[in-house]
Amino acid sequence: MKKIIVTGAKGQLGSEIFIRRQYIRNADFIFTDADTLSIVEFDNLKDFFEKNNPDLVINCAAYTAVDKAEDDFENALNVNAIGAKNISEICKKHDIPLIHISTDYVFDGTKNLPYCEDDAVNPLSVYGKTKLQGEIFIQESGAKYVIIRTSWLYSEFGNNFVKTILRISKEKEFLKVVNDQIGNPTYAGDLAEVILIIAKKYLSEEFWKSGIYHFSNEGQCSWYEFTCEILKIKSINTLVYPVSSSEFPSKVNRPKYSVLDKTKIKNTFQLTINNWRTSLEKCLQKLQ
């Protein structure tokens, strides 16, 4: 029986992995979150790993409050970078492969073409900078790793853009949504399935090729277009107006264009990826 530790288990992605855990039938999953295992405390983390002796680790733990991170650098750094460093160093010591989740925010959004894995990184925000530092620590650790960068994550769990739009569309006569930020909405359920496909492959074949991969749903849109599709699918008639990002002043500089090129992950793992509209509809069927 293979043993898999999943950190950040109460978040969107960890929750989606939990409900799909039977995909790997010969595995014993150990789901942990900040209230049961702090990835920032090295000694406790080390003891937990040595006690449970996992065959694979999936790190979904992250500080994802992008706006809050601008005033909370230390905590964002601890979770996104130091936590990743701690996990990867322990994985290296015990030869445990690691699947780690990162973000499109490592890019500055000036390319205007889909970003490939080896494109230059230049994060604009504390969130992006701390996630990039986590990537660097993992690569420097010498551990066996797969880093998956994703974008615009949503699900039926936790707090996310889709659930926010559904809530405020019932409270307001009209919505203003930015139309000058372009990216890939990603259903966390689809990402969870891909993570489990990769995990199963490596657990069964005992083959590991470290690398960075991009995953999101196919197609691209603005937040405005994303909102319109959410309301259309749910037959909500609230008016939506496209506006510039300048109408919503923020401490955070977000990438204007962060579409991810998925060629590498599709070719490596023979994946077929759903269009974002298809996956959005699938998720919305679960949300009332």
ABEGO torsion letter per residue (X at the ends): XBBBBBBGAABAAAAAAAAAAAABAABBBBBBBAAABBAABAAAAAAAAAAAGBABBBBABBBABAAAAAAAAAAAAAAAAAAAAAAAAAAAAAGBBBBBBBBAAABAGAAGBBBBAABBBBBABAAAAAAAAAAAAAAAAGBBBBBBBBBGBBBABEBBAAAAAAAAAAABABBBBBAABBBBBBBAAAAAAAAAAAAAAAAAAGBBBBEBBBBBBBEBBBAAAAAAAAAAAAGBABBBBBBBAAABBBABBBBABABBBAAAAAAAAGBBBBBAAAAAAAAAAABX
